Amino acid sequence: MLNIALFGPPGAGKGTQSKTLIEKYNLTYIATGDILRQEILDGTPLGMEAKDIIDKGGLASDEIIVQILENRILANPDSNGILFDGFPRTVVQAYILEGLLLKLNTSLMCMLSLEVPEEELIQRMLERGKTSGRADDKEDVIKFRLQEYQDKTFPVAGFYSQKKKFFPINGVGKQEDVLKRLTKAIEKNLENVWLNIVLFGPPGGGKGTQAKKLAEKYNLVYISTGELLRKEIESNTEMGKIAKTFMEKGDIVPDEIAIRLIEGKIKMNPNAKGFIFKGYPSNIVQAYILDGLLQRLGTSVTGMLEITSTTLQSIKRLSARAKTESARVYDLDPEIIIHRLEVYEKKAPKVAEYFQKQNKFSSVSGEGNADEVFQRLSLSVESLMKKIR
């Protein structure tokens, strides 16, 4: 997801620029003040709780704010991401936002800070006050708000600077010029967003063939746990010896082995633009593991593409492969083939549901020749690319 925090002092032009950015990138707009007022207007339980506090002269708690934010984000599953206007305002809220986005299996891509000299900020808001009727557009209030920004809000810049996600943007000049600077910064950040695809489907569905072709076409690193394990077996390593006893029976290899192999492959490709995972995750536990592994690297699964195939088609393909040089040990025994298909049918629905809930799952028909399937998969990949880039 394309998650951006638009930062800067009062009068920097965040609201004006937000309107264009949310349309350009199909983002959900979140300004905590606006959505809090809307919750109160709509009479929601959270809105009434906040109103009770505000009416007594207090401020809505972070606990209320984070619940409202989560509800707003979940209400817009089809957007490409979120534009936060004026949030987070404190370092505490920055930690809250990190946790919230982690819960939603995403993260903040960047914080863009509109930098404007104080003298101009004061002049802008005084001019605005002539027509806005806003009580806070008076010089004494303006100076107080700017001091509050320096004291409480500016430290947030340090929080994201340490994460290398903070980018100052010159906010002086025509609106269209400032917009160009913002857009340039966003596009530069998008270049560093990984495209991570999980290719899913039953044994014999053609995942290996298609994953390699997709990796080549979209400049992704191909990661097949099966291939990595077979190399370990051929090299007679300790991991290979353990894995061999499971693979010969068509069973799933222990997760700690797969994790070490996947992490090793990723570390070998520090300049990668993304990865395509074939054969992993194959169960719900592995789905959590992969998400956790990628989160540590500051990224996540972009999408899962399922290649659908009938049981009969899978059996035919695996039986045919057993007669070639590409045969796997587990292709040679019909009972093991059936066992593997049964394991897939048992485990697959939960994995699919896991990514469906994140709006990251889609199916592609495995019918037809390899080129036809590849064309369908390519369309799905390009759809995913539009979402993140």
Secondary structure, DSSP 8 states (H G I E B T S, - for coil): ---EEEE--TTSSHHHHHHHHHHHHTEEEEEHHHHHHHHHHHT-HHHHHHHHHHHTT----HHHHHHHHHHHHHT-TTSSEEEEES---SHHHHHHHHHHHHHTT----EEEEEE--HHHHHHHHHHHHHHH--TT-SHHHHHHHHHHIIIIITHHHHHHHHTT-EEEEE--S-HHHHHHHHHHHHHHHHTT--EEEEEE--TTSSHHHHHHHHHHHTT-EEEEHHHHHHHHHHTT-HHHHHHHHHHTTT----HHHHHHHHHHHHHT-TT-SEEEEES---SHHHHHHHHHHHHHTT----EEEEEE--HHHHHHHHHHHTTSTT--GGGS-HHHHHHHHHHHHHHHHHHHHHHHTTT-EEEEE--S-HHHHHHHHHHHHHHHHHHH-
